[in-house]
């Protein structure tokens, strides 16, 4: 997801968990630092990007604060089904041998 774009809407921020919000905030702050550095050295081409990133940071802070106050609900964590442990090739081969019928073992 690009910071400072229309993709970062308040409705989308509502779906993020707290850890992801903090991560997005960290990314936005890093980008703002880089943009300010570019502006100071005269290398910044799109000055509107500074404004967009600042607004994104404000949006993220607002969502975090509203969750603290209970104004916005924290999204329920998605339950991820535990995957069955992968069998090694050796274990898969042994289980395949165990499924042979007695007739097959006599022929072999």
TAKA-V952207 format. One line per field, one symbol per residue. ss: DSSP state (H for helix, E for strand, - for the rest). phi: phi as a letter, one per 30 degrees, with the letter a starting at -180 (. if undefined). psi: psi as a letter, one per 20 degrees, with the letter a starting at -180 (. if undefined). A space follows every 50 residues. Layout:
# TAKA-V952207
ss = ???
phi = ???
psi = ???
This chain:
# TAKA-V952207
ss = ---------HHHH----HHHHHHHHHHHHHHHHHHHHHHHH------HHH HHHHHHHHHHHHHHHHHHH-------------------HHHHHHHHHH-- -HHHHHH-
phi = .ddibddccedddddddeddddddddddddddedddddddcicdccddde ddddddddddeddddddddidcdddddddcdddddddddddddddddddd dddddddd
psi = ppqkrihmqhhhhhiqrghhghghggghhghgghghghhhijiphohhhg gghghgghgghgggghhhijgqqpqpppppppqqppqrhghhgghhhhjq rhhhhhh.
